[in-house]
Amino acid sequence: MIPVTNTDGSVPGLPGDVFISVQTADVNASGDAVLRAFAKDDIFAPGPSTEGIWAYSSASQRLILVALKGEPFDLSTCRNGSDPRVISSFVRISEIREDGSFSFTAEFDDGTVATLLHGFVPPQNACSGDFNCSGSVDLGDFGAFGAAFGVLAGAPNYLPAADFDKDCDIDLVDFGAVASQFGSTAAEFTP
């Protein structure tokens, strides 16, 4: 992580004096930033906490609240589903990638711990089943699928991208979908 705060707790490039303190921050070469920080109270209506994960886009010059401690966060990845859980703490935050994406790990009030990816939009020609983003569906992807096989949504090792039919579990139907893509590359894949 790169230190990106001034001595007064402000963040270079961000408008105004937004944060009381910044716990963790990183900036990529494009100037996009990810922060784990405490915002000033006047940023929000009174609530349980001002600790949050924030993303700053240098292209749009916008600061976005991604997640706020003490507030519900929807973990649902299933069609027509909703799985709001309250964040009790932030465990870790990754470095921000050049595409502006990052991941963070949070613990929820029910004891669930989940790592969440923010801001990643797969390329339009990405392979379905290319879980490690290598450009092809290979043995590495089968390893990731195998680790998630039999897992239900909400479990720490649930892999949403492997739930092809979005029925909240990783099962044989999903295995058939990933197996049918084995060996394909992004250039060959057609949804």
C-alpha positions as CSV (number, residue, x, y, z in Angstrom):
1,M,0.0,0.0,0.0
2,I,1.2,3.5,-0.8
3,P,0.6,6.2,1.8
4,V,-1.7,8.7,0.2
5,T,-2.8,11.0,3.0
6,N,-1.5,14.4,4.0
7,T,-0.5,15.1,7.6
8,D,-4.0,16.6,8.3
9,G,-5.8,13.3,7.2
10,S,-6.9,14.7,3.8
11,V,-6.3,12.8,0.6
12,P,-4.5,14.6,-2.3
13,G,-6.8,14.9,-5.3
14,L,-10.0,14.5,-3.3
15,P,-12.3,17.5,-2.9
16,G,-12.5,19.1,0.6
17,D,-11.7,17.7,4.0
18,V,-13.6,14.4,3.9
19,F,-11.9,12.1,6.4
20,I,-11.1,12.1,10.1
21,S,-8.4,9.5,9.5
22,V,-7.4,7.0,6.8
23,Q,-6.4,3.6,8.0
24,T,-5.4,2.0,4.7
25,A,-5.0,3.5,1.2
26,D,-3.6,2.7,-2.2
27,V,-3.4,4.6,-5.5
28,N,-2.8,3.1,-8.9
29,A,-0.8,4.7,-11.8
30,S,-4.0,6.3,-13.2
31,G,-4.7,8.0,-9.9
32,D,-7.6,5.8,-8.8
33,A,-7.6,5.2,-5.1
34,V,-9.1,2.8,-2.5
35,L,-9.4,3.8,1.1
36,R,-10.4,2.3,4.4
37,A,-11.2,5.5,6.3
38,F,-13.3,7.2,8.9
39,A,-15.4,10.0,7.3
40,K,-16.4,13.2,9.0
41,D,-19.7,12.9,10.8
42,D,-21.4,15.6,8.5
43,I,-20.9,13.3,5.5
44,F,-23.7,11.0,6.7
45,A,-26.8,11.2,8.7
46,P,-26.1,10.0,12.2
47,G,-25.4,6.3,12.1
48,P,-23.5,3.5,13.9
49,S,-20.2,4.3,12.3
50,T,-18.4,6.4,9.8
51,E,-15.8,3.7,9.0
52,G,-16.0,2.6,5.4
53,I,-14.4,1.4,2.2
54,W,-14.2,4.1,-0.4
55,A,-13.2,4.2,-4.0
56,Y,-12.0,7.2,-5.9
57,S,-12.1,7.4,-9.7
58,S,-9.7,9.9,-11.2
59,A,-11.5,9.8,-14.5
60,S,-14.9,10.8,-13.1
61,Q,-13.3,12.6,-10.1
62,R,-15.9,10.9,-7.9
63,L,-15.6,9.5,-4.4
64,I,-17.9,6.5,-3.9
65,L,-18.8,4.8,-0.7
66,V,-18.5,1.0,-1.3
67,A,-19.3,-0.4,2.1
68,L,-20.0,1.1,5.6
69,K,-19.4,-0.6,8.9
70,G,-22.7,-1.2,10.8
71,E,-24.8,-1.0,7.7
72,P,-26.4,-3.8,5.7
73,F,-24.5,-5.1,2.7
74,D,-26.3,-7.5,0.2
75,L,-24.2,-10.6,-0.3
76,S,-26.8,-12.1,-2.7
77,T,-25.6,-13.3,-6.0
78,C,-28.6,-15.5,-6.7
79,R,-31.4,-14.5,-9.0
80,N,-34.4,-12.9,-7.2
81,G,-32.5,-13.2,-4.0
82,S,-31.6,-10.8,-1.2
83,D,-29.1,-11.6,1.5
84,P,-28.4,-8.4,3.5
85,R,-25.9,-8.8,6.4
86,V,-24.5,-6.1,8.6
87,I,-20.8,-5.4,8.4
88,S,-19.1,-5.7,11.8
89,S,-15.5,-5.2,10.7
90,F,-13.2,-4.8,7.8
91,V,-10.5,-7.5,7.8
92,R,-8.3,-6.5,4.9
93,I,-8.2,-4.5,1.7
94,S,-6.2,-5.3,-1.4
95,E,-4.1,-3.0,-3.5
96,I,-6.0,-1.3,-6.3
97,R,-5.4,-2.8,-9.7
98,E,-4.8,-0.8,-12.9
99,D,-8.4,-1.4,-14.0
100,G,-9.6,0.3,-10.8
101,S,-10.8,-2.9,-9.2
102,F,-9.9,-4.1,-5.7
103,S,-11.1,-6.6,-3.2
104,F,-11.9,-6.3,0.5
105,T,-12.6,-8.8,3.2
106,A,-15.3,-8.1,5.7
107,E,-16.7,-9.9,8.8
108,F,-20.5,-9.8,9.2
109,D,-22.7,-9.8,12.4
110,D,-23.6,-13.5,11.9
111,G,-19.9,-14.5,11.8
112,T,-19.6,-14.9,8.1
113,V,-16.4,-13.6,6.5
114,A,-16.4,-12.8,2.8
115,T,-14.0,-11.4,0.3
116,L,-15.7,-9.1,-2.1
117,L,-14.5,-7.8,-5.5
118,H,-15.4,-4.2,-6.4
119,G,-15.2,-2.5,-9.7
120,F,-14.1,-5.4,-11.9
121,V,-15.9,-5.6,-15.2
122,P,-14.8,-8.6,-17.3
123,P,-13.8,-7.9,-20.8
124,Q,-16.6,-8.4,-23.3
125,N,-14.7,-11.3,-24.9
126,A,-14.0,-13.0,-21.5
127,C,-14.5,-16.8,-21.2
128,S,-17.2,-18.1,-19.1
129,G,-15.5,-20.3,-16.5
130,D,-12.1,-18.4,-16.7
131,F,-12.1,-17.8,-12.9
132,N,-8.4,-16.8,-12.7
133,C,-8.7,-14.4,-15.7
134,S,-5.8,-16.1,-17.6
135,G,-7.6,-15.8,-20.9
136,S,-8.6,-19.5,-21.2
137,V,-10.5,-22.1,-19.3
138,D,-7.8,-24.5,-18.0
139,L,-6.8,-26.7,-15.1
140,G,-6.3,-23.7,-12.8
141,D,-10.0,-22.8,-13.3
142,F,-11.0,-26.4,-12.6
143,G,-9.1,-26.2,-9.3
144,A,-11.0,-23.1,-8.3
145,F,-14.3,-24.7,-9.3
146,G,-13.4,-27.9,-7.4
147,A,-12.7,-25.8,-4.2
148,A,-16.2,-24.3,-4.5
149,F,-18.1,-27.5,-5.6
150,G,-21.0,-28.3,-3.3
151,V,-20.8,-25.0,-1.6
152,L,-23.9,-22.9,-0.9
153,A,-24.2,-19.1,-1.4
154,G,-23.1,-17.2,1.7
155,A,-20.3,-19.7,2.6
156,P,-16.8,-18.2,2.6
157,N,-15.6,-20.3,-0.3
158,Y,-18.7,-19.7,-2.5
159,L,-17.6,-18.7,-6.0
160,P,-20.5,-16.7,-7.6
161,A,-19.0,-16.9,-11.1
162,A,-19.1,-20.7,-10.8
163,D,-22.9,-20.7,-10.1
164,F,-23.8,-20.6,-13.8
165,D,-27.5,-21.3,-13.2
166,K,-27.7,-18.8,-10.3
167,D,-29.5,-21.2,-8.0
168,C,-27.3,-20.4,-5.0
169,D,-25.2,-23.6,-5.0
170,I,-22.3,-25.0,-7.0
171,D,-23.5,-28.3,-8.3
172,L,-23.4,-30.7,-11.3
173,V,-25.3,-28.4,-13.5
174,D,-22.6,-25.8,-13.0
175,F,-19.9,-28.4,-13.5
176,G,-21.4,-29.2,-16.9
177,A,-21.3,-25.5,-17.9
178,V,-17.6,-25.1,-17.0
179,A,-16.6,-28.4,-18.5
180,S,-18.2,-27.4,-21.8
181,Q,-15.8,-24.4,-21.9
182,F,-12.6,-26.4,-21.0
183,G,-9.8,-25.4,-23.4
184,S,-11.6,-22.4,-24.8
185,T,-9.9,-19.0,-24.9
186,A,-11.5,-15.5,-24.7
187,A,-11.2,-15.2,-28.5
188,E,-13.1,-18.4,-29.1
189,F,-15.8,-18.0,-26.5
190,T,-19.2,-16.9,-27.6
191,P,-21.9,-16.6,-24.9
